Amino acid sequence: MPLKGTARAAGHDLYANEGTDVPARGQAIVGTGIAIGLPHNTYGRIVPRSSLGVKHRLTTNAGGIDSDYRGEVKVVLANPGDQPYRREKENRIAQLIIEKFDHRELQEVTQCYNSLLPG
């Protein structure tokens, strides 16, 4: 279950459901073993853990979860470094931040904004 590290933390910690090797200059998909239901007009944004970035150069890719998604939450861990990295089962791998968004539809315009600028 995703937990917040402190009462005022912005994100819920996500944990690896399995041990995973993240190759140097590569990436790996790491399962969390959880599925979530998010409130209407929200989405989940998966963000890197700062400690993994600082200590091991790991970051996350592809981090949006729609409110109607019901499958397993998985994290794409990316390793731009020169050394492979092993993430063990139950290690924290990322954070999930739940954000509100404006649900209005896009509107088509007849003129591009750039064409309104001088020069």
N, C-alpha and C positions, 0 to 999 in steps of 0.2 A: 504494500500500500504506500503511495507517495506521502511523504511526511515533510513538514516544514522544519528546518533546523532550529528556528526560533519563532516566537510569536509574531515578530514583525518582519519575517522573511518574505520576500516577494514571490519566491518560487517553492514548489514542492520537489524534494529530491526524488530522482528516479534511480532505481537499483537494477543492476544486471541480473537476469534470471539464469545466466549461464556464464561460464568462463569463455572469454573470447580473445583471440589474438588480433591486434590491429597492426597490419604490416607498415613498415617504414614507407613514407610517401604513398600511403594507400588509405583505405577505409574499410570498416566492417559494420554490419548491421547487428545490433545487440538487442535482443528481446528483453522486455521487462516483466513479462508474465501477467500484465494487468490490462484490463480494458476499462474505459471510463465513459461516463455520460456527462457532457458539459451543458451548462444552461444555454438557453436560446440567446442569440446575439453575443455569444462569446466564442472564442477559439482558444486552443492551447498552443502555446509557442514553446518549443524545446530549445533551451539555450545551454551553452557550455557551462561547466563548473569552472570557476576561475582557478581553483587549485590544480585541476588537471591541465589547464592551459599553461600556467606558470611552471609547474614541475615537470610536465611531460609533453608539452606542446600540442595536446589533444584539443580538438574543437568538435562542433557538431555541424552536420549538414542536413538539409531538408527537414525543417523543424516546425511545420504547421499541422495542427489537428483540428478538423472541422467538428462542430458541435454534434453532427449526426453520425460521426464515425464511431463504430462499435467494436472494431477489431482490436487485436493486441497493439499496445503502444510499443513501438520499436524506435531505437535511437541509431542514427548513422554517426558513428564516431570516426573522425578523420584525423590522420596522423601525418602532418607535413614534415615531421622530423626524420632524421637519419637512422633511428633505432626503432625496431619493432617494440610494441608495448602489449603486455598481457593484462587484461582486466578480468578479475576473478568474480565468481558468482557472489552476489549480494554486495558488491562494491557499488558506491554511488557513481553514476556515469553522466548525469545531466540534471537539469532542473526543468520543471514544467511550470510555466507562468500562464495563468488564465487571464485573458484580456477581453474587454468589451470592444465591439466594433459597430460601425454605422452600417446598417443593413439595407440602406436605400440602393435602388438600382442605378447604374450608370446612365447618363444621358448623352446622346449623340449630339455633337456640335458641328456646325458647318464651316468653322474657321479654326485653324490651329492657333494656339496661344503665341507661338513664335512668330507667326505672320503679323501679329499686332505690335510687335516691338519695332522701334525705329532702327534703321541701318542694318 
